[in-house]
Amino acid sequence: MDTLPLHHTKWSDRLAFDVALTLEGSGETLDEIKQRHRITAASLMTFTKDKVFLKKVEHYRGEIRDKGMTFKLKARAQAEELLTTSWGLIHSPEVSPAVKADLIKSTVKWAGLEAKADEGNGGAGGGVKININFGNNTPPMTLTAEVEGDLIEHSDEL
């Protein structure tokens, strides 16, 4: 079984970031980029025809122009590359289950996939809220269930 992350492109986000830095005049030379990323001039020319690569480079250029070279931007680029290392550790039989669990939890957190409490319900995590009104003289009754999904509201007052 292949335990390496899927690579849909021959280029990495780090390469796009380095090219953006060079184009903005604050990075390495193209020769240094080719050497560090172990690519040829022909490969680089192929990447410049990839619309996704060009969009990624332009995104990074905008970040560099608008926000400058901040620590956060550098850390984000480094974190993207470290995901490959994390993947390898998670799938390595030599790594302890506790370390694997921490890496998985961290990855879920960084991706913004953690379950969050519904602040409107005082911290309850339910996804469905049903209000039933039996008429003018009775107070409304609220049922809350912990069910995932979209909220659909219904009213007889149509």
MITORKOL-802735 format. One line per field, with one value per residue (C-alpha): residue number from 1; x, y, z. Coordinates in steps of 0.001 Angstrom, whole numbers, plus 500000, padded with zeros to 6 digits. Each point is the difference from the previous one (the first is absolute). Example, Ala and Ser with C-alpha at 12.3 -4.5 7.8 and 13.67 -1.06 7.14 Angstrom:
nr	(1	2)
u	(512300	501370)
v	(495500	503440)
w	(507800	499340)
//
This chain:
nr	(1	2	3	4	5	6	7	8	9	10	11	12	13	14	15	16	17	18	19	20	21	22	23	24	25	26	27	28	29	30	31	32	33	34	35	36	37	38	39	40	41	42	43	44	45	46	47	48	49	50	51	52	53	54	55	56	57	58	59	60	61	62	63	64	65	66	67	68	69	70	71	72	73	74	75	76	77	78	79	80	81	82	83	84	85	86	87	88	89	90	91	92	93	94	95	96	97	98	99	100	101	102	103	104	105	106	107	108	109	110	111	112	113	114	115	116	117	118	119	120	121	122	123	124	125	126	127	128	129	130	131	132	133	134	135	136	137	138	139	140	141	142	143	144	145	146	147	148	149	150	151	152	153	154	155	156	157	158)
u	(500000	501314	500320	501252	497731	498362	501822	497712	502712	503712	500512	499593	498499	503496	501226	497135	500859	503699	499175	497679	502775	502385	497462	499485	503749	500549	500865	502640	501021	498268	503207	500000	496313	500613	502889	498185	496815	502003	498181	501147	499314	497712	497986	499682	498768	497411	498782	499539	497384	498054	497106	499890	503718	499656	497023	501938	503011	497749	498310	503373	501131	496892	500658	503607	499003	497067	501396	503717	502187	498536	500951	496478	500267	503358	498666	496956	502211	502182	496959	498772	503275	500041	496690	501950	502279	496965	498390	503141	500175	496316	500478	503331	499920	502904	498005	498027	496179	499986	502138	497831	496839	501492	500980	496532	498315	502293	499331	496235	500344	502182	497535	497160	498096	499516	496417	498967	497321	496905	500328	496323	498899	502192	502726	497776	501337	496635	499314	496182	497651	496228	497469	496393	497229	496654	497994	499806	499462	502822	503680	502210	501793	503581	501577	503709	501704	503634	499620	502321	498514	498479	497318	496593	497405	496288	497070	496256	499670	500351)
v	(500000	503435	502129	503169	503028	500461	502331	501361	502229	499766	503290	500895	503024	500816	500216	502379	502057	500162	501057	502712	501295	500121	501828	502527	500550	498595	496376	497785	499989	497589	497941	499649	499018	497369	498550	499957	498464	497650	501051	500890	503132	497903	498887	503582	501023	497195	501244	503505	498551	498485	502348	498742	500665	503494	500734	498793	502165	503021	499362	499933	503121	501816	498879	501184	503380	500615	498615	499984	497092	499361	497245	498564	499698	498239	497674	499158	499066	497861	498318	498975	498195	498399	498267	497493	499280	499657	497562	497868	499899	499080	497033	498862	496783	501312	502993	499519	500097	503008	502066	498916	501030	503430	500548	499017	502292	502869	499500	500010	503181	501771	499085	501553	496709	499826	499754	503331	500657	501868	503307	500858	497041	500785	497655	497042	498143	499086	500724	500001	502234	499506	502506	498826	502493	498433	503235	503434	498917	497474	500832	498795	496693	499550	496650	499819	496966	499386	499361	501233	501759	503203	501962	499961	502379	499427	502235	499608	503765	499935)
w	(500000	499078	503132	498339	499631	496638	497649	497306	498568	499364	501875	503661	501705	501209	496401	499143	503096	499074	496428	501355	502265	497048	497831	502805	500199	503479	499448	498522	496372	497631	499813	503801	499967	497304	501977	503369	498560	497737	496831	496515	497996	497782	503042	501183	496553	500133	503396	498594	497631	502926	500872	503592	500452	498533	502248	503066	499064	499479	503364	501755	498123	501213	503580	499750	498497	502368	503233	499426	500991	503405	502397	499705	496204	500266	502700	497866	497047	502270	501565	496530	499388	503460	499284	497904	502978	502264	497526	499976	503808	500321	497661	501417	502073	502123	501324	503212	499868	502384	497611	497059	501896	500806	496365	498790	502556	499025	496299	500587	502083	497429	497259	502006	500136	503772	501236	501463	502604	498792	501869	499450	502155	502986	498816	499084	496973	498445	496376	500109	501984	499752	501372	500331	500727	500950	499908	501540	503633	500393	500262	497132	500484	498784	499148	499288	498499	499167	496286	497272	497000	498659	501825	498285	501429	499548	500934	499465	499619	496198)
//
